[in-house]
Amino acid sequence: MSMDADEFTNDTVKLIKSVLMSKAAEFSDKIDKIERKSRDDESYYGYLKFFLIDCGCLCDDIITAARNDAVLLAFVGARTLVEDNINSNYLNFKGTLDERMKVSKDWYKVSNDPEAIKNKLDGKSVKERAMVDDGGKQLYESEYAMLCSYTHGNAQRSLLNVQSHRKLGAQKVMLASIKAYANIVASIAEIIGEPAPTEELDKVRAYLDKYKNKVTEATLPIDLEEIKKQQP
């Protein structure tokens, strides 16, 4: 590929650290200023901050793993981050504060109950939560499905044994993580009634456009003999 890998990495790191995480911290500070009248309020706003802070840390960790050639770990992390994206979209889809608080209560219950089914939230599977709108459906059928191929041990994982596929995979998973976290930050902004982070989202769109051909839509030929050579 005729692309400077350092340029791509620098653009990616700049977006997460200087743009998205910075805006997320701003929204987190605004959430801290919202009055809490009950423990349910505290739990709900804590849930919103989880998306801003914990998902930002996960996105940063994914990028760090990919940069350090821990590519499969980056794929596993990205699958989790895209599920967080599905969950933030699902929460945003809920039309009232009471509905959203109900989801947050269940999130805490699932988090703290060792016998709870961990992939269910608000009584719904990941797929059911994704299918609430066209955006969630597309996310589930594209990014989430692709990443599950790696986390569930499908044959695609063998491609990461080939250095050229490993390099492209690292770039794809970094880009997917930026996109997911940007969506999360935008969802939380809408939920708390803040203006959309237009400037930040424009920078993400410019990044996605810049690397559309060289990363998002890039493919490599599958050489089965080369894969066999790389396997232990």
Helices and strands as residue ranges (DSSP letters): H 5-14, I 15-20, H 21-32, H 39-49, I 50-54, H 55-67, H 71-93, H 97-112, H 126-130, H 134-139, I 140-144, H 145-151, G 155-161, H 163-191, H 198-210, I 212-216, H 224-230
